[in-house]
Amino acid sequence: MPRSRLTKSQYELLAALRYALRGFLRFSQEAAEAAGLTPQQHQALLAIKGQPGRDHASVGEIAERLHLRHHSAVGLVDRLVARRLVSRTIAPADHRRLEIRLTPRGERLLDRLSAAHLRELRQLRPELRRLLASRDLGA
């Protein structure tokens, strides 16, 4: 199957988009570390709080959202429980499942981090909008 050739401007677009995304990821890593978290711990808190339609997640869902193996997610949750940022409770509807929820302390920490991330995204918005609106995306 013949490969389509990309234009120079498409390479430039991809490089610029990757640069912007890496900048945001670096900001996120530094913000998490300044709050006393690892980036993975921050991502886990966000994955729990960001579950559609509910305020908890299973270990499996956390593993999926963070692209981790189940046993690695268990260790991550253990560390968050030890820091009193999340709690584990048995699911009322299915006693075989655990529900992972943010504690009030975890909520406060995630609120601060999320507000900072939204401010950063607002600053990046014009550049991201420009890049994503580019006709070089081929859409």
KAVENUR-V84279 format. One record per backbone hydrogen bond with DSSP energy under -1.0 kcal/mol. NH is the residue of the N-H (numbers start at 1). CO is the residue of the C=O. Records with the same first field share a line. If there is no record, write none. Layout:
NH=CO, CO
This chain:
11=7
12=8
13=9
14=10
15=11
16=12
17=13
18=14
19=15
20=16
21=17
22=18
23=19
24=20
25=21
26=22
27=23
28=24
29=25
30=26
31=27
32=28
33=29
34=30
35=31
36=33
37=32
42=38
43=39
44=40
45=41
46=42
47=43
48=44
49=45
50=46
51=48
54=51
57=100
62=58
63=59
64=60
65=61
66=62
68=63
73=69
74=70
75=71
76=72
77=73
78=74
79=75
80=76
81=77
82=78
83=79
84=81
85=80
87=101
89=99
91=97
97=94
99=89
100=57
101=87
103=85
107=103
108=104
109=105
110=106
111=107
112=108
113=109
114=110
115=111
116=112
117=113
118=114
119=115
120=116
121=117
122=118
123=119
124=120
125=121
128=124
129=125
130=126
131=127
132=128
133=129
134=131
137=134
138=135
